[in-house]
Amino acid sequence: MKSLLKTGLCLICLLFITNLSSQTISFVNPVPSAPSLCNDTWTESGVPQQLVPIPPSLSCSFDYSGGDLWLFPARLVLDLSSFANISRIEIELIDWCGIGCTTAEFFESGSTVGSLANTTTSTSETMIYNNTNGDAIDEMYIQGFENQLFEIRIFSNSTCNDAADPEIAIEDGDIYLEDACNGVILTSPNGTCYRIRVDDNGALITEQLACP
C-alpha cells in the first residue's frame, strides 16, 4: 500500500511542476451557464465576467453563440484580480462596425492604466496590450457596437520555478500543496486538461493548459 502511495505522489509531483504562462478565454465553457440577460454574471475558464450596459446610452444587446460572443452594443467586464504579474493581453475579434468601434480599457484599483481600439474592420484582428509598466491589472472591459469576440488570452510572468520540487504532504487524510503556483490537473471528458488552484479569497480558479 505504501509503495502505491509513493508512486501516486511521484505522478502528482510530475503534474505539479508546470509553470503558469497563459490562460485562454474562448467562450465555450460558461459556468454555471451562458449569460442571457444584461448584468448576468458567469465564469469562463475560471475568470469572473459580466455583461453591462454602455454609458451614457445604457444600451446592452449581445449574443453568446458558444464559441464567440457578439456585442451590439454591450460592455464585457472581466475580473482579473486572481492573476499576478500580467504581462500581455490579446483580444481576438472581428469588428463589423468600423475602425475604432471596439475599445478596451485596463484598470488597477479602479484607475485606468491602458486602453486599446481596433484598427481593422470586417476581418479578423488581434488587439494586443503589453503591460510595459508592470501595472497590477485587476479588471478590464471590452465594448463594441457590432463586434464578434473569439478569444481573450492573458499572459503572466510567473514567479514559479520550474526546477523546484513542490512541497506535498499528507496529514489526516488531507493533501497539502505548498506552492500557490501549482494545483491539481484534471482531464475533462473531451480530453482537455485544466489546473485547479485557489486565489487569496479562497475562490477556485480553473485554467486550461496542455495535458502532461
C-alpha positions in Angstrom: 0.0 0.0 0.0 2.9 2.4 0.9 4.6 1.7 -2.5 1.4 2.5 -4.3 1.0 5.7 -2.3 4.6 6.7 -3.2 4.0 6.0 -6.9 0.9 8.1 -6.8 2.7 11.0 -5.1 5.5 10.9 -7.7 3.0 11.1 -10.5 1.4 14.1 -8.8 4.8 15.7 -8.5 5.3 15.5 -12.3 1.9 17.1 -12.8 2.5 20.0 -10.4 5.7 21.5 -11.9 4.1 23.0 -14.9 4.6 26.8 -14.9 1.7 29.2 -15.3 2.2 31.2 -18.5 -1.1 31.9 -20.2 -4.8 31.4 -20.0 -7.3 31.4 -22.9 -10.9 32.5 -22.6 -12.8 31.1 -25.6 -16.5 31.5 -24.8 -17.2 27.7 -24.9 -17.5 26.8 -21.2 -19.6 29.2 -19.2 -20.2 28.3 -15.5 -22.9 27.9 -14.3 -24.5 28.9 -17.6 -24.2 31.3 -20.5 -25.5 34.8 -19.9 -29.0 35.5 -21.2 -29.7 39.0 -19.7 -27.7 42.2 -19.3 -25.9 42.3 -15.9 -25.7 38.5 -15.8 -22.5 37.1 -14.3 -20.7 33.9 -15.0 -17.2 32.5 -15.2 -15.3 31.4 -18.3 -12.1 29.4 -17.8 -12.2 30.5 -14.2 -12.4 34.2 -14.9 -15.5 36.1 -13.5 -17.3 38.1 -16.2 -20.3 40.3 -16.5 -22.1 42.0 -19.4 -23.3 45.5 -18.6 -24.8 48.5 -20.5 -22.6 51.0 -22.2 -22.9 54.5 -20.7 -24.4 57.1 -21.3 -27.0 55.4 -23.6 -27.1 52.3 -21.4 -27.6 50.2 -24.4 -27.0 46.5 -23.9 -27.5 43.8 -26.5 -25.5 40.7 -27.1 -25.5 37.1 -28.3 -23.5 34.3 -26.7 -23.1 31.7 -29.5 -20.9 29.1 -27.9 -17.5 29.8 -29.4 -18.0 33.6 -29.9 -19.6 36.5 -28.1 -21.4 39.2 -30.1 -21.7 42.7 -28.6 -24.2 45.0 -30.3 -23.8 47.1 -28.3 -22.7 46.0 -24.8 -19.7 46.0 -22.5 -18.0 42.9 -21.2 -16.2 43.3 -17.9 -13.6 40.8 -16.7 -12.3 40.4 -13.1 -8.6 39.7 -13.4 -7.8 40.0 -9.7 -6.7 36.4 -9.5 -3.9 37.0 -11.9 -0.4 38.1 -10.8 2.2 39.8 -13.0 0.1 40.2 -16.1 2.5 41.0 -19.0 0.2 40.9 -22.1 -3.4 40.6 -23.1 -4.6 39.6 -26.5 -8.2 40.0 -27.8 -9.1 38.1 -31.0 -12.2 39.5 -32.8 -13.8 40.8 -35.9 -15.3 44.3 -35.8 -18.2 44.7 -38.3 -18.9 48.3 -37.3 -15.7 50.1 -38.3 -12.3 51.2 -37.2 -12.3 52.3 -33.6 -15.7 50.8 -32.8 -14.2 48.2 -30.4 -12.5 49.6 -27.4 -10.8 48.0 -24.3 -9.6 49.5 -21.0 -7.4 48.1 -18.3 -7.6 49.0 -14.6 -5.6 48.9 -11.4 -7.6 49.5 -8.3 -10.2 51.5 -10.3 -7.7 53.7 -12.2 -7.3 53.3 -15.9 -3.7 52.2 -16.8 -4.2 51.5 -20.5 -6.6 51.3 -23.5 -6.9 49.8 -27.0 -9.1 50.3 -30.1 -9.5 48.1 -33.2 -7.6 49.1 -36.3 -9.3 47.0 -39.0 -12.9 46.3 -39.9 -14.7 43.2 -41.3 -11.6 41.0 -40.9 -10.0 39.0 -38.1 -7.8 41.1 -35.8 -5.8 40.6 -32.6 -5.8 43.6 -30.3 -2.7 43.4 -28.1 -2.0 45.2 -24.9 1.5 45.0 -23.5 1.8 45.9 -19.8 5.2 47.5 -20.1 4.7 49.5 -16.9 4.1 46.3 -14.8 0.8 47.6 -13.5 -1.2 45.3 -11.2 -4.1 44.9 -13.7 -7.2 43.6 -11.8 -10.0 44.5 -14.2 -10.6 45.1 -17.8 -13.6 45.7 -20.2 -14.2 45.3 -23.9 -17.1 47.2 -25.5 -18.4 47.2 -29.1 -21.3 48.2 -31.2 -21.2 45.2 -33.7 -18.2 43.1 -32.8 -17.6 39.3 -32.6 -15.2 38.2 -29.8 -13.5 34.8 -30.3 -10.7 34.6 -27.6 -9.1 36.6 -24.9 -5.6 35.4 -24.0 -4.0 36.5 -20.7 -0.2 36.1 -20.3 1.6 36.4 -16.9 5.2 36.4 -15.9 5.2 33.6 -13.4 7.4 33.7 -10.3 7.3 29.9 -10.1 10.5 27.9 -10.5 10.2 25.0 -12.9 13.1 23.3 -11.3 11.7 23.4 -7.8 10.2 20.3 -6.2 6.9 21.4 -4.8 6.3 20.5 -1.1 3.5 17.9 -0.9 2.3 16.5 2.4 -0.4 14.2 3.6 -1.8 14.6 7.1 -5.1 13.2 8.5 -6.3 12.4 5.0 -5.7 15.8 3.6 -3.2 16.6 0.8 -1.2 19.8 1.3 0.5 21.6 -1.6 2.8 24.5 -0.5 3.3 26.4 -3.8 0.4 28.7 -4.8 1.5 28.4 -8.5 0.7 24.7 -8.6 -2.6 22.8 -8.4 -4.4 19.6 -9.4 -4.6 18.9 -13.1 -7.8 17.2 -14.3 -8.9 15.9 -17.7 -12.4 16.8 -19.0 -14.5 14.2 -20.9 -13.3 15.7 -24.2 -9.6 15.3 -23.3 -8.9 19.0 -22.3 -6.7 19.5 -19.3 -7.4 22.1 -16.5 -5.4 23.1 -13.5 -7.4 23.8 -10.3 -5.9 26.4 -8.0 -7.2 28.9 -5.4 -7.0 32.7 -5.1 -6.4 34.8 -2.0 -10.1 34.8 -1.3 -10.4 31.1 -1.4 -12.2 31.0 -4.7 -11.4 28.2 -7.1 -9.6 29.1 -10.3 -9.6 26.7 -13.3 -7.1 27.3 -16.1 -6.8 25.4 -19.4 -3.3 24.1 -20.2 -1.5 21.5 -22.3 -2.0 18.0 -21.0 1.2 16.5 -19.4 
